[in-house]
Amino acid sequence: MTSSSLICRFFCDGSTSSTPRECIKDWFCSPHLTHETLETIEKIPAVTQLTLSTLAEYHEVLEEYKEGAGKFIGMPDSVLYCSLQDPAAPCPPGFITNKTVSVWGSGGRMEMTASKFMALQAVVRPDWFQSMADGETVQEDTSKKRVRKSVDRTLAFLDECLQLQQKSQDLQGVEVLGVVEGGDILEERTRSAKETAKRPVGGFVLDGFQGDAMTRELRLKLISSVTAELPDDKPRLIQGIGRPNEVLDCVEAGVDLFESFFPYQVTERGCALSFRFRYQLDPETQVLERNGAQVNEEPRAEKDCDVSDKEEKEPMTPFEMDLKSKRYREDFGPLVQGCSCYCCRNHTRAYVHHLLLTNELLSGVLLMIHNFQHYFGFFHSLRQALQEGHLEKLKALVNEHSP
């Protein structure tokens, strides 16, 4: 699959708690892998996310099929969540009006009114779906007037979607997630959160925090202010946040759900996730660490990696290792020592390095398998740390890799 035919999933145990909340879940992108290959990965989530940008051009096909997208993609027993955009493919700004939003599929831009949007949801038959929203306030120097208009439009879209849902027999019992906008303006963020919480929504999507348009301190201040206005018994999903250190920040600020496009981006760079997250060490490893020995369970990401592709759209992060680097040409160890994924059990860094240099499709498959399992392991450790009160230990490990 390509990034435009995104399938994502997340963990769901139905629990709720005070901040930091213990029901942390992650969503993941699955390009390069078949459904059967996904099932070989440990701790795989159980809920499937589909993006509207992928489905919109198949509206007529799904309408004629009549049995919903879940069965259409061969996953009839999955819980489906339908989001508006693909988190791995940012959309160009300037295409939202008071009546329409635009999504981009393989055939180009598709303009959608609320009626068309809800008609598509009716043929997809999701269990959850994200409401229409005006999320074009991520850019720097967005005016306060434009931010206010974004909040007003998003609330108006939500009201229209909820009204149309009441009239649709096919969407009865489906949960709508309201979107919280507001850019970098605290007043608009809290207004958006308060007004959205008044509507009969099943949860909340926190939008506009992705990218580098705001500082870490401002982002956390805004997220904390937003979550303080939202009810504790409904989930909060944040869009565009995937790096482990940023995930931990957002968890402490009250976020529950995360899109896992990050492993896909790492794979597309020809890299493997390699950060430490196992805060509970076995006795043998503890002895080695006390004696000063180097523990190679999860090697630290290389900050001085030889990135061969100078045209990367997304810069390499300290949480990964660049397997295109010539230093791995004769490295016959696994990608990460101790990793139990199929790639690490059966192949070496040198082999994946060779596949990348020769542009073999298998390189993406093997890296995707490893990066998923590594990332899912991080979220498993995160939930465990929250339950056991060891979040600070986990943060110390992960922040070793932070710049």
Phi, psi and omega per residue, in radians:
M1 nan 2.635 3.055
T2 -1.667 3.019 -3.121
S3 -1.136 -0.391 3.139
S4 -1.401 -0.208 3.055
S5 -1.972 1.084 -2.966
L6 -1.365 2.363 2.955
I7 -2.158 2.259 -3.134
C8 -2.251 2.773 3.096
R9 -2.471 2.934 3.053
F10 -2.626 2.785 3.078
F11 -1.417 2.531 3.118
C12 -2.548 1.987 3.106
D13 -1.936 -0.014 3.054
G14 1.337 0.101 -3.078
S15 -1.536 2.746 3.021
T16 -2.385 2.735 3.125
S17 -2.845 3.065 3.074
S18 -1.345 2.868 -3.101
T19 -1.215 2.412 -0.118
P20 -1.243 2.356 -2.999
R21 -1.338 2.619 -3.049
E22 -1.693 0.144 -3.107
C23 -1.893 0.807 -3.086
I24 -1.284 2.281 3.132
K25 -2.261 2.811 3.049
D26 -2.269 2.628 3.121
W27 -1.923 2.546 -3.103
F28 -2.372 2.572 3.093
C29 -1.532 2.514 -3.094
S30 -2.234 0.659 2.970
P31 -1.045 2.686 3.132
H32 1.455 -0.363 -2.999
L33 -2.008 2.529 2.997
T34 -1.463 2.911 3.108
H35 -1.053 -0.697 -3.129
E36 -1.126 -0.678 3.123
T37 -1.179 -0.641 3.103
L38 -1.006 -0.670 -3.078
E39 -1.200 -0.214 3.110
T40 -1.485 -0.147 -3.086
I41 -1.542 2.373 -3.099
E42 -1.244 2.594 3.065
K43 1.020 0.598 -3.115
I44 -1.210 2.429 3.119
P45 -1.179 2.984 -3.008
A46 -2.050 -0.011 -3.102
V47 -2.076 2.426 -3.028
T48 -1.850 2.302 3.080
Q49 -1.863 2.298 3.034
L50 -2.059 2.520 -3.139
T51 -1.736 2.466 -3.119
L52 -1.105 -0.554 3.120
S53 -1.069 -0.516 3.086
T54 -1.373 -0.649 -2.968
L55 -1.552 -0.427 -2.970
A56 -1.022 -0.691 -3.098
E57 -1.312 -0.113 3.105
Y58 -1.911 0.385 -3.107
H59 -0.964 -0.871 -3.095
E60 -1.123 -0.658 3.119
V61 -1.111 -0.829 -3.139
L62 -1.156 -0.622 3.120
E63 -1.127 -0.688 3.119
E64 -1.284 -0.566 -3.134
Y65 -1.164 -0.708 2.977
K66 1.260 0.040 -3.087
E67 -2.063 0.206 3.040
G68 1.501 2.799 -3.078
A69 -1.213 -0.535 -3.119
G70 -1.009 -0.879 3.118
K71 -1.236 -0.588 -3.126
F72 -1.067 -0.655 -3.121
I73 -1.621 0.115 3.090
G74 1.440 0.369 3.137
M75 -2.306 1.094 -3.020
P76 -1.175 -0.377 -3.081
D77 -1.650 -0.029 -3.118
S78 -1.357 2.624 2.936
V79 -1.435 2.251 -3.050
L80 -1.814 2.393 2.970
Y81 -2.137 2.270 -3.129
C82 -1.952 2.027 3.115
S83 -1.741 2.878 -3.057
L84 -1.320 -0.857 -3.058
Q85 -2.126 2.903 3.076
D86 -1.503 2.060 -3.096
P87 -1.140 -0.319 -3.141
A88 -1.607 -0.013 -3.095
A89 -2.398 1.521 -3.127
P90 -1.005 2.483 -3.105
C91 -1.702 2.572 3.097
P92 -1.169 2.487 -3.139
P93 -1.392 2.929 3.019
G94 1.688 0.264 -3.065
F95 -2.157 0.433 3.103
I96 -1.976 2.348 3.094
T97 -2.113 -3.107 3.102
N98 -1.179 -0.305 -3.073
K99 -2.015 -0.302 -3.009
T100 -2.408 2.724 2.892
V101 -2.139 2.821 3.134
S102 -2.114 2.493 3.017
V103 -2.204 2.735 -3.091
W104 -2.068 2.099 3.050
G105 -1.919 -2.928 -3.133
S106 -1.137 -0.399 3.133
G107 -1.626 0.070 3.126
G108 1.915 -2.769 -3.029
R109 -1.368 2.414 3.069
M110 -2.209 2.127 -3.122
E111 -1.584 2.338 -3.038
M112 -2.239 2.194 2.944
T113 -1.453 2.980 3.101
A114 -1.074 -0.677 3.139
S115 -1.113 -0.764 3.125
K116 -1.177 -0.704 3.119
F117 -1.037 -0.821 -3.102
M118 -1.273 -0.551 3.071
A119 -1.129 -0.645 3.094
L120 -1.185 -0.715 3.092
Q121 -1.065 -0.606 -3.120
A122 -1.152 -0.557 3.120
V123 -1.539 -0.429 3.059
V124 -1.256 -0.658 -3.120
R125 1.033 0.985 3.089
P126 -1.377 2.936 3.001
D127 -1.548 -0.562 3.047
W128 -2.303 2.639 2.913
F129 -2.617 2.600 3.118
Q130 -1.402 2.327 3.114
S131 -1.193 2.822 3.007
M132 -1.065 2.597 -3.095
A133 -2.727 2.721 3.016
D134 -1.798 1.688 -3.075
G135 -1.827 0.447 -3.068
E136 -1.604 0.850 3.088
T137 -2.177 0.384 -3.120
V138 -1.405 -0.446 -3.076
Q139 -1.178 2.717 3.079
E140 -1.200 2.729 3.043
D141 1.083 0.477 3.029
T142 -1.271 2.287 -3.063
S143 -1.247 2.737 3.117
K144 -1.091 -0.618 3.114
K145 -1.105 -0.739 3.135
R146 -1.176 -0.658 3.108
V147 -1.137 -0.754 3.117
R148 -1.070 -0.713 3.114
K149 -1.123 -0.654 3.102
S150 -1.058 -0.782 3.124
V151 -1.127 -0.790 -3.135
D152 -1.073 -0.788 3.129
R153 -1.083 -0.769 -3.090
T154 -1.105 -0.711 3.088
L155 -1.157 -0.684 3.117
A156 -1.154 -0.711 3.071
F157 -1.050 -0.761 -3.116
L158 -1.098 -0.793 3.132
D159 -1.057 -0.728 -3.136
E160 -1.172 -0.714 3.114
C161 -1.106 -0.728 3.141
L162 -1.152 -0.664 3.103
Q163 -1.144 -0.749 3.130
L164 -1.193 -0.556 3.100
Q165 -1.113 -0.699 3.141
Q166 -1.071 -0.498 -3.112
K167 -1.554 -0.151 -3.065
S168 -1.776 2.068 3.084
Q169 -1.152 -0.573 -3.104
D170 -1.222 -0.329 -3.072
L171 -1.920 0.197 3.070
Q172 -1.209 2.312 -3.126
G173 1.518 -0.107 3.095
V174 -1.472 2.401 -3.114
E175 -1.580 2.320 3.074
V176 -1.755 2.285 3.057
L177 -1.681 2.110 3.095
G178 -1.402 2.527 -3.068
V179 -1.770 2.281 3.104
V180 -1.727 2.063 3.103
E181 -1.944 -2.875 3.109
G182 2.285 0.017 3.094
G183 0.971 -2.369 -3.123
D184 -1.837 0.360 -3.107
I185 -1.823 1.999 -3.052
L186 -1.001 -0.764 -3.111
E187 -1.039 -0.745 -3.129
E188 -1.283 -0.615 3.090
R189 -1.066 -0.854 -3.114
T190 -1.193 -0.635 3.076
R191 -1.086 -0.787 3.128
S192 -1.074 -0.764 -3.134
A193 -1.122 -0.817 -3.122
K194 -1.085 -0.790 -3.104
E195 -1.199 -0.687 3.119
T196 -1.142 -0.666 -3.136
A197 -1.157 -0.363 3.100
K198 -1.306 -0.345 -3.103
R199 -1.483 2.738 3.136
P200 -1.385 1.193 -3.132
V201 -1.758 2.785 -3.134
G202 -1.598 -0.180 -3.120
G203 3.110 -3.026 -3.011
F204 -2.355 2.472 3.038
V205 -1.927 2.118 3.117
L206 -1.639 1.909 -3.038
D207 -1.918 2.760 3.015
G208 1.546 0.208 3.138
F209 -1.773 -0.037 -3.131
Q210 -1.363 2.845 3.099
G211 1.447 -2.991 -3.056
D212 -1.958 0.401 -3.094
A213 -1.268 -0.309 3.122
M214 -2.347 2.704 -3.137
T215 -1.268 2.836 3.108
R216 -1.034 -0.745 -3.097
E217 -1.107 -0.760 3.133
L218 -1.174 -0.725 3.127
R219 -1.009 -0.838 -3.107
L220 -1.164 -0.639 3.094
K221 -1.100 -0.759 -3.128
L222 -1.193 -0.756 3.141
I223 -1.089 -0.773 3.126
S224 -1.087 -0.681 3.120
S225 -1.166 -0.664 3.125
V226 -1.175 -0.883 -3.072
T227 -1.141 -0.467 3.103
A228 -1.152 -0.394 -3.131
E229 -1.640 -0.069 -3.065
L230 -1.808 2.558 3.133
P231 -1.151 2.561 -3.097
D232 -1.273 -0.341 -3.029
D233 -1.611 0.152 3.095
K234 -2.192 2.426 -3.042
P235 -1.220 2.653 3.097
R236 -2.110 2.045 3.127
L237 -1.839 2.377 3.078
I238 -1.952 2.382 -3.111
Q239 -1.674 2.478 2.976
G240 1.396 0.168 3.114
I241 -1.959 2.127 -3.088
G242 -2.475 -0.376 -3.130
R243 -1.141 2.442 -3.045
P244 -0.955 -0.749 -3.140
N245 -1.157 -0.614 3.102
E246 -1.248 -0.631 3.068
V247 -1.024 -0.807 -3.126
L248 -1.102 -0.690 3.071
D249 -1.030 -0.800 -3.083
C250 -1.207 -0.596 3.086
V251 -1.058 -0.793 3.127
E252 -1.147 -0.420 3.124
A253 -1.527 -0.031 3.033
G254 1.860 0.300 -3.136
V255 -1.581 2.515 -3.107
D256 -1.874 -0.691 -2.950
L257 -2.077 2.489 -3.116
F258 -2.367 2.461 2.999
E259 -1.431 2.370 -3.088
S260 -1.853 0.947 3.030
F261 -1.302 -0.298 -3.077
F262 -1.006 -0.810 3.093
P263 -1.039 -0.581 3.095
Y264 -1.158 -0.765 3.118
Q265 -1.090 -0.707 3.115
V266 -1.086 -0.758 3.122
T267 -1.074 -0.758 -3.128
E268 -1.129 -0.397 3.071
R269 -1.461 -0.041 -3.074
G270 1.296 0.572 -3.058
C271 -2.091 2.860 3.104
A272 -2.158 2.330 3.051
L273 -1.115 2.405 -3.056
S274 -2.644 0.587 -3.127
F275 -1.649 2.734 -3.113
R276 -1.507 2.417 3.093
F277 -2.549 -0.029 -3.124
R278 -1.532 1.682 -3.075
Y279 -1.414 -0.259 3.092
Q280 -1.777 1.829 -3.103
L281 -1.652 2.565 3.081
D282 -1.259 2.801 -3.076
P283 -0.954 -0.699 -3.118
E284 -1.106 -0.751 3.135
T285 -1.161 -0.650 3.118
Q286 -1.094 -0.711 3.115
V287 -1.095 -0.772 3.125
L288 -1.052 -0.736 -3.140
E289 -1.175 -0.676 3.111
R290 -1.120 -0.554 -3.140
N291 -1.491 0.041 3.078
G292 1.467 0.153 3.141
A293 -1.320 2.664 3.117
Q294 -1.428 2.128 3.105
V295 -1.628 2.165 -3.031
N296 -1.882 0.521 -3.099
E297 -1.060 -0.840 3.094
E298 -2.427 1.640 -3.019
P299 -1.045 2.557 -3.139
R300 -1.178 2.564 3.093
A301 -1.150 2.603 -3.074
E302 -1.571 2.111 -3.106
K303 -1.460 -0.244 -3.140
D304 -1.956 0.627 -3.059
C305 -1.116 2.602 3.086
D306 -1.513 1.519 -3.106
V307 -1.386 2.007 -3.027
S308 -1.395 -0.470 -3.102
D309 -1.652 1.808 -3.075
K310 -1.360 -0.110 -3.084
E311 -1.779 0.308 -3.103
E312 -1.024 2.293 3.083
K313 -1.287 -0.679 3.118
E314 -1.877 2.206 -3.124
P315 -1.198 2.641 3.083
M316 -1.161 2.529 -3.110
T317 -1.863 2.870 3.111
P318 -1.251 -0.012 -3.095
F319 -1.652 0.162 -3.040
E320 -2.454 2.873 3.089
M321 -2.118 2.397 -3.063
D322 -1.536 1.816 -3.087
L323 -1.389 -0.036 2.993
K324 -1.391 -0.266 -3.111
S325 -1.111 2.462 -3.086
K326 -1.158 -0.269 3.133
R327 -1.114 -0.320 -3.124
Y328 -1.702 0.114 -3.077
R329 -1.042 -0.604 -3.136
E330 -2.176 0.530 3.106
D331 -1.691 1.877 -3.024
F332 -1.764 0.406 3.029
G333 -1.592 2.948 3.087
P334 -1.212 2.891 3.121
L335 -0.985 -0.830 3.079
V336 -2.348 2.130 -3.136
Q337 -1.052 2.222 3.121
G338 1.620 -0.150 3.113
C339 -1.269 2.398 -3.074
S340 -1.751 0.187 -3.133
C341 -1.218 2.835 -3.108
Y342 -1.009 -0.722 -3.107
C343 -1.111 -0.846 -3.089
C344 -1.217 -0.501 3.126
R345 -1.350 -0.404 -2.986
N346 -2.124 -0.236 -3.050
H347 -2.405 2.928 -3.064
T348 -2.011 2.923 3.052
R349 -1.060 -0.694 -3.141
A350 -1.067 -0.689 -3.123
Y351 -1.189 -0.774 3.126
V352 -1.152 -0.671 3.054
H353 -0.984 -0.806 3.118
H354 -1.078 -0.769 3.137
L355 -1.073 -0.690 -3.140
L356 -1.166 -0.756 -3.112
L357 -1.173 -0.499 -3.135
T358 -1.695 0.127 3.089
N359 1.010 0.644 3.097
E360 -1.345 2.392 3.137
L361 -1.098 -0.453 -3.131
L362 -1.087 -0.441 3.137
S363 -1.062 -0.755 3.120
G364 -1.144 -0.645 3.129
V365 -1.110 -0.880 -3.088
L366 -1.151 -0.730 3.121
L367 -1.165 -0.658 3.137
M368 -1.121 -0.729 3.105
I369 -1.029 -0.867 -3.115
H370 -1.131 -0.818 -3.054
N371 -1.142 -0.638 3.038
F372 -1.060 -0.922 -3.048
Q373 -1.098 -0.674 3.122
H374 -1.124 -0.783 -3.107
Y375 -1.200 -0.728 3.080
F376 -1.093 -0.651 3.090
G377 -1.085 -0.663 3.085
F378 -1.071 -0.780 -3.139
F379 -1.197 -0.610 3.061
H380 -1.090 -0.770 3.118
S381 -1.145 -0.632 3.117
L382 -1.110 -0.804 3.126
R383 -1.132 -0.684 3.119
Q384 -1.129 -0.728 3.136
A385 -1.106 -0.660 3.102
L386 -1.155 -0.748 -3.128
Q387 -1.165 -0.576 -3.049
E388 -1.743 -0.023 3.124
G389 1.325 0.528 -3.096
H390 -2.045 0.521 -3.101
L391 -1.069 -0.629 -3.128
E392 -1.128 -0.633 3.088
K393 -1.104 -0.769 3.137
L394 -1.135 -0.739 3.124
K395 -1.060 -0.689 3.136
A396 -1.090 -0.711 3.112
L397 -1.138 -0.880 -3.072
V398 -1.141 -0.680 -3.074
N399 -1.274 -0.160 2.999
E400 -1.035 -0.481 -3.077
H401 -1.635 -0.201 -3.073
S402 -1.237 2.559 3.123
P403 -1.168 nan nan
